[in-house]
């Protein structure tokens, strides 16, 4: 059998949990979602202006899970063009076009900023 005795106040924990319950994480995600759209548009290879101008985003909350999703509506023959640009693709004549890693470097600073802003929101009182 295990027993535990606790003494003291839960005031600080209660205050922290109440503060966490009122955080507006969606506002942080929405603000940074647009920054991500701009960063991705600038980083998309220049000969793909249509793809560069086709970025969008949506911020969602489902239960206790928050999501920030970047989208690109430039699709050719059912396949997203930015995926071909990122990872490469085969040509119809047997060749291969090497991909360019442009998405990850463009969006990493936005991820870091989101993490920083959410953390600061959580610990602020």
C-alpha positions in Angstrom: 0.0 0.0 0.0 1.3 3.5 -0.8 0.1 6.6 1.0 0.9 10.2 0.4 0.3 13.2 2.6 0.0 16.6 1.0 -0.1 19.9 2.8 -0.1 23.4 1.5 -2.1 25.3 -1.0 -2.9 24.5 -4.6 -3.5 28.2 -5.3 -0.6 28.5 -7.8 -1.5 25.4 -9.7 -5.2 26.4 -9.8 -4.2 29.9 -11.1 -1.9 28.4 -13.7 -4.6 26.0 -15.0 -7.2 28.8 -15.1 -4.8 30.9 -17.2 -4.0 28.0 -19.5 -7.7 27.4 -20.0 -8.2 31.0 -21.3 -5.2 31.1 -23.7 -6.1 32.0 -27.3 -3.8 29.6 -29.1 -5.8 29.9 -32.3 -5.0 33.6 -32.5 -1.3 32.8 -32.4 -1.7 30.1 -35.0 -3.7 32.4 -37.3 -1.1 35.2 -37.1 1.8 32.8 -37.8 -0.1 30.9 -40.5 -0.1 34.0 -42.7 3.6 34.5 -42.0 4.1 30.9 -43.2 2.2 31.6 -46.4 4.4 34.6 -47.1 7.6 32.6 -46.3 6.6 29.6 -48.5 5.6 31.9 -51.4 9.0 33.6 -51.3 10.8 30.3 -51.1 8.9 28.5 -53.9 11.1 28.3 -57.0 10.7 31.4 -59.1 9.8 29.6 -62.3 6.7 28.3 -60.4 4.9 31.6 -59.8 1.5 29.9 -59.9 2.6 27.5 -57.1 4.2 30.4 -55.2 0.9 32.3 -55.3 -1.2 29.3 -54.4 -0.3 28.9 -50.7 -2.9 29.1 -48.0 -3.4 27.9 -44.4 -6.0 27.0 -41.8 -5.8 26.9 -38.1 -8.0 24.3 -36.3 -8.9 23.1 -32.8 -10.3 19.7 -32.4 -10.8 18.8 -28.8 -7.5 19.6 -27.1 -5.5 19.4 -30.3 -4.5 22.5 -32.2 -3.3 22.2 -35.8 -1.9 24.7 -38.3 -2.1 23.4 -41.9 -0.4 25.0 -44.9 -2.0 24.2 -48.2 -1.2 24.8 -51.9 -3.9 24.6 -54.5 -1.7 24.3 -57.5 -2.5 20.8 -58.7 -1.6 19.3 -62.1 -3.2 16.0 -63.1 -4.2 15.3 -59.5 -0.8 15.8 -58.0 0.3 18.9 -55.9 3.0 20.8 -57.9 4.9 21.9 -54.7 5.3 18.2 -53.8 6.9 17.6 -57.2 9.1 20.6 -56.7 10.1 19.6 -53.2 10.8 15.9 -53.8 11.4 15.6 -57.5 9.5 13.8 -60.2 9.9 11.5 -63.3 9.3 13.0 -66.7 7.2 11.4 -69.4 10.3 10.6 -71.4 12.1 8.6 -68.8 14.1 11.4 -67.2 14.0 12.7 -63.6 13.9 16.2 -62.3 15.7 16.6 -58.9 13.6 18.1 -56.1 14.6 21.2 -54.1 14.2 21.3 -50.4 12.6 24.7 -50.2 9.6 24.1 -47.9 11.5 23.0 -44.7 14.0 25.8 -44.6 11.3 28.4 -45.3 8.9 27.2 -42.6 11.3 26.3 -39.8 11.7 29.9 -38.5 7.9 30.2 -38.4 7.7 26.9 -36.4 10.3 28.3 -33.9 8.4 31.5 -33.5 5.1 29.7 -32.9 6.7 27.5 -30.2 8.2 30.6 -28.6 5.0 32.6 -28.6 2.8 29.7 -27.3 5.3 29.0 -24.5 5.4 32.6 -23.5 1.6 32.7 -23.5 1.5 29.6 -21.3 4.0 30.9 -18.7 2.7 34.5 -18.6 0.4 35.5 -15.8 
